Amino acid sequence: MLGEYILSLELRFLIGFIFVFVAGFLIGYERGSREKPAGVRTTTLVCLGAMLFTMISDYVDPSSTARIAANIVTGIGFLGAGIIMHHKGSVRGVTTAATVWMSAAIGMAIGFGWYLVAVIATLLSFLILKMPHFGEHGAAGR
């Protein structure tokens, strides 16, 4: 009984890790290809950390997973705030901070076993990051 439980936990972790690695790599690769500060390693680690915290909360206290989830969101908010910089009258890094935040959300989805949701969110995130910058820099479109 305990052996089966541990095996299912390890299998869930391994499956989750594969999803986390692919999601973090894909999103991080896009950011890195644009020479942004949070690339493959950052997004993959954020995704993995969120997955682990979610899995741990689900196994330690299944009746109170929302508490850990809320703290993941708060913690990633602080990390994102550190990415955003004010430089010469403009704010930079907001998209990269949002990408880190989204990576955590994807990691949480994987941690809860919502693999299809995580795949769709990863693909949408990648596509959104690849979209041209329509109207983001005022009328001149700098």
C-alpha positions in Angstrom: 0.0 0.0 0.0 2.7 2.5 1.0 4.9 1.3 -1.8 2.2 1.9 -4.3 1.5 5.4 -2.9 5.2 6.3 -3.2 5.4 4.9 -6.7 2.4 6.9 -7.8 3.9 10.0 -6.2 7.2 9.5 -8.0 5.5 8.7 -11.3 3.4 11.9 -10.9 6.5 13.9 -10.2 8.3 12.4 -13.2 5.4 13.1 -15.6 5.1 16.6 -14.1 8.8 17.2 -14.5 8.6 16.4 -18.2 5.8 18.9 -18.7 7.6 21.5 -16.6 10.8 21.1 -18.5 9.1 21.4 -21.9 6.9 24.4 -20.8 9.8 26.2 -19.0 12.1 25.6 -21.9 9.7 26.7 -24.6 8.7 29.9 -22.8 12.2 30.6 -21.6 13.7 30.0 -25.1 11.4 32.7 -26.5 12.5 35.2 -23.8 16.1 34.3 -24.2 16.0 34.6 -28.0 15.0 38.2 -27.4 17.8 38.7 -24.9 15.5 39.2 -22.0 16.7 38.7 -18.4 14.5 35.7 -17.6 15.3 32.9 -20.0 15.2 29.1 -20.0 16.7 28.5 -16.6 14.6 31.1 -14.8 11.2 30.1 -16.3 12.0 26.3 -15.9 13.0 26.8 -12.3 9.9 28.9 -11.5 7.7 26.4 -13.2 9.4 23.5 -11.4 9.3 25.3 -8.0 5.6 26.1 -8.4 4.9 22.4 -9.4 6.8 21.1 -6.3 5.1 23.5 -3.9 1.7 22.6 -5.4 2.4 18.8 -5.2 3.7 19.1 -1.6 0.6 21.1 -0.5 -1.7 18.6 -2.3 0.0 15.6 -0.4 0.6 17.2 2.9 -2.8 19.0 3.4 -5.2 18.2 0.5 -8.0 20.1 2.2 -6.0 23.4 2.2 -4.1 23.6 -1.1 -5.4 27.2 -1.7 -3.2 28.5 1.1 0.0 27.4 -0.6 -1.3 28.4 -4.1 -1.9 31.9 -2.8 1.6 32.1 -1.4 3.1 31.0 -4.6 1.3 33.8 -6.4 2.5 36.3 -3.8 6.1 35.1 -3.9 6.2 35.2 -7.7 4.8 38.7 -7.5 7.9 39.8 -5.5 10.2 38.1 -8.0 8.4 39.8 -10.9 8.7 43.2 -9.1 12.5 42.6 -9.1 12.5 42.1 -12.8 10.6 45.3 -13.6 12.9 48.3 -13.9 12.5 52.0 -14.3 15.1 53.2 -16.8 15.4 56.7 -18.3 11.7 57.6 -18.0 10.4 54.2 -19.2 9.4 51.0 -17.5 11.0 47.8 -18.7 10.6 44.1 -18.0 6.8 44.0 -17.5 6.3 41.3 -20.1 9.2 39.3 -18.7 7.8 39.6 -15.2 4.4 38.5 -16.6 6.1 35.5 -18.2 7.6 34.4 -14.9 4.2 34.8 -13.3 2.6 32.7 -16.1 5.4 30.1 -15.7 4.4 29.7 -12.1 0.8 29.3 -13.0 1.7 26.6 -15.5 3.8 24.9 -12.9 0.8 25.0 -10.5 -1.5 23.5 -13.1 1.1 20.7 -13.7 1.4 20.2 -9.9 -2.4 19.6 -9.7 -2.2 17.2 -12.6 -4.0 19.5 -15.1 -1.7 18.6 -18.0 -4.0 19.6 -20.8 -4.6 23.0 -19.2 -0.8 23.4 -18.8 -0.1 22.4 -22.4 -2.7 24.9 -23.7 -1.4 27.7 -21.4 2.1 27.0 -22.5 1.3 27.1 -26.2 -0.8 30.3 -25.8 1.9 31.9 -23.8 4.5 31.1 -26.5 2.2 32.4 -29.2 1.4 35.6 -27.3 5.1 36.3 -26.8 5.7 35.7 -30.5 3.0 38.2 -31.5 4.1 41.5 -33.0 3.9 44.5 -30.7 0.7 46.1 -31.8 -0.1 49.4 -30.0 2.2 48.7 -27.1 4.4 51.7 -27.5 1.9 54.5 -28.3 0.7 55.8 -31.6 4.2 56.0 -33.1 4.7 52.3 -32.5 8.4 52.8 -31.7 
